[in-house]
Amino acid sequence: QVQLVESGGGLVQPGGPLRLSCAVSGTIFTPFSTFDMGWYLQAPGKQRDLVALITSGNSTKYADSVKGRFTITRDNAKNTVYLQMDSLKPEDTAVYYCNAAKRAYIYWGQGTQVTVSS
């Protein structure tokens, strides 16, 4: 069973940085390197939206609202994907979820809260 565990969330002041990590386990039969990995956010009362995506081939895609501020990377040796968030804004406040996808198989983490406030 593939499991995703996010970490690194918390309270940060506007303009500050934060780095989220997502550790993936249970990928013995399907290597982590073959998954497309994504970060999504969900604010209260809103739908879950894509923040950033990194494919198995290391192509990246970002939501317009985070371009130039957020960077997604992956370390296949550590089965981990990261989201470096810089110049954070109050509107970035949300629960951030890690996602792993390969064909019809989609897995989610439990989410980590990010709050941007002074």
NORMO-V361622 format. One record per residue. RES is the residue in one letter. SS is DSSP state (H for helix, E for strand, C for the rest). Layout:
# NORMO-V361622
RES;SS  RES;SS
This chain:
# NORMO-V361622
Q;C  V;C  Q;E  L;E  V;E  E;E  S;E  G;C  G;C  G;E  L;E  V;E  Q;C  P;C  G;C  G;C  P;C  L;E  R;E  L;E  S;E  C;E  A;E  V;E  S;E  G;C  T;C  I;C  F;C  T;C  P;C  F;H  S;H  T;H  F;C  D;E  M;E  G;E  W;E  Y;E  L;E  Q;E  A;C  P;C  G;C  K;C  Q;C  R;C  D;E  L;E  V;E  A;E  L;E  I;E  T;C  S;C  G;C  N;C  S;C  T;E  K;E  Y;E  A;C  D;H  S;H  V;H  K;C  G;C  R;C  F;E  T;E  I;E  T;E  R;E  D;E  N;C  A;C  K;C  N;C  T;E  V;E  Y;E  L;E  Q;E  M;E  D;C  S;C  L;C  K;C  P;H  E;H  D;H  T;C  A;E  V;E  Y;E  Y;E  C;E  N;E  A;E  A;E  K;E  R;C  A;C  Y;E  I;E  Y;E  W;E  G;C  Q;C  G;C  T;E  Q;E  V;E  T;E  V;E  S;C  S;C
